[in-house]
Amino acid sequence: MHAVEVRDHIMIAHSFKGDVFGPAQQLHGATFVIDAAFFSQELDENGIVIDIGRAHEVLKETLTPLNYRNLDDVPEFKGKNTTTEFLSRHIFDALAKAARENRLGRPGNELASIRVTLHESHAARAWYEGKI
C-alpha cells in the first residue's frame, strides 16, 4: 500500500455536553495538528498516489472555516459534541468528497482510503479511516 500524508493545524474553542467530559464541559481551547493520509494500492502513470500540493490545498480549504472559531457557534455542529473523533470524521468527509470530485490530481476511484488523524497533544490522538 502506498500513502501520501499532508499536515496542517487549527486552533479552536468548544465545550461539551455530558458528565463524562468533566471540566471539558466548560468552554476551552484546543490546538489540533491534523494529518491526512491518502492510500492507494498502486501508483498512477505519474508515479504518485495523489498530488501533494493539491492535497494540502484541499486540507487547508477544509480547515479554514474551523480555524480560530468557537465550534459551539458553527451552525452545522449545533447540538453535537465536537470531539476529536467527531472532527476527524467531519474532515474525512470533506476530503473524501474532494477525492470523488477528482480534485487531488488523480481520479478518486483509484484511491483505496483516507485516514484523518487529529493530534490533541503529544500524548493523545484520534482518527477516522474509511474507503472513499
N, C-alpha and C positions, 0 to 999 in steps of 0.2 A: 504494500500500500504506500502510495506517495502522498505527501502532505505539504501544504504551504500554510504558514501561520503569520498573521499580522496582529499588531498590538496597538492599543490606544488606552486612554483613561478618561474617566468622568468624575466630577465632584458633584454630589447631590445632597439633599436633605430629605428626610422622610420620617414617618413614625409608623408604628404597627398597632394593630388591634389584637388583643388576646393576652391572657395572663402568661402564656408560655414565653412571651417576649420580655417579661420583667421590665427593667428600666428602658429598654428599647421602645416601649410604648410611647415614650416622650419623644418629641422632635429631636433628631440628632443628625449629624452629618456623616458622610462616608465618601471616601475616595476609592473608586474601583479601578483596577487595572484589568482590561479586557483583552483576552486572546481569542482570535477567531481562526480556527484551523479548517482548511478545506482539503478533503481527501478524494483521491481517485486511484483506481486500480492501475491505470496506465497513463503515461504522459501523452499529450497530444502531439500533433505533427510538428509543433514548435518546440517540443521538449519541455513543456510546462504543465503544471496542474491547473493553475489559473494565472492571470496577470497580477503580480503582487501590487503594482501601483493602483490598479482598478479595485482590488480587494480592500486596500487601505482607504481609498476614497469612499467606497460604499460603507465601510465600517464607520468612518468619520461622519458621513451623512446620517447614518442611523443613530449615532450617539449625540449629535449636536442638539436635537430637541430636548435631551435629558440633562445635558451638562449645565451646571450652576442653577439647577431648578429644585424646587421643593416638589418632590414627586406626589405628595398629597394633593397638590393643586393641578395635576395633569388630568384633564377630563377622562381620557381613556383608561386611567388607572383608578378612577373613583370606586371606592368600596373594596379595593384589593390591597393586600399586603404586598408591597413592592420588595419582597425578599430577594436575596441574591439569586435563589433558584428561579423565582418568577422573572427577574430581569434577564437571566441567561436565556430563558425561553423566548422572551419578547425580542431580544436581539437576534437570536437564531431565526425566528420567523421572518424578520426583515431581511436578513442575509439570504435565506432560502428563496424568498421572493425575488431578490435581485439575481440570484443564480438562475431561477426559472425564466427570468426575463433576459437571460444571456448578457448580463451587464458585467461579467467578470473576465471577459476575454476568451471565453470558451463556453460552448453550449452546456447549460446546467444539467441536461440529462446525461452528460458524460462524467459527472461528479458522483461519488458514492455517498458522501455525507459531509456534514459540517458539525464541528464542535465549538461551542462558545463557552469559555471559562471566565468567570469573574473572580478576581482575587480580592478578598476583603482586606487581607493583611498578609504578612509573610507566613502566617500560621494557618490561614483558613481560606478556602475557595470552594466554589460550586460550579457545576457546568451542566449544560444540556447538549446532547448529541443526538442527531437524527438524520435520516435519509432525506433527500431533497424532494 
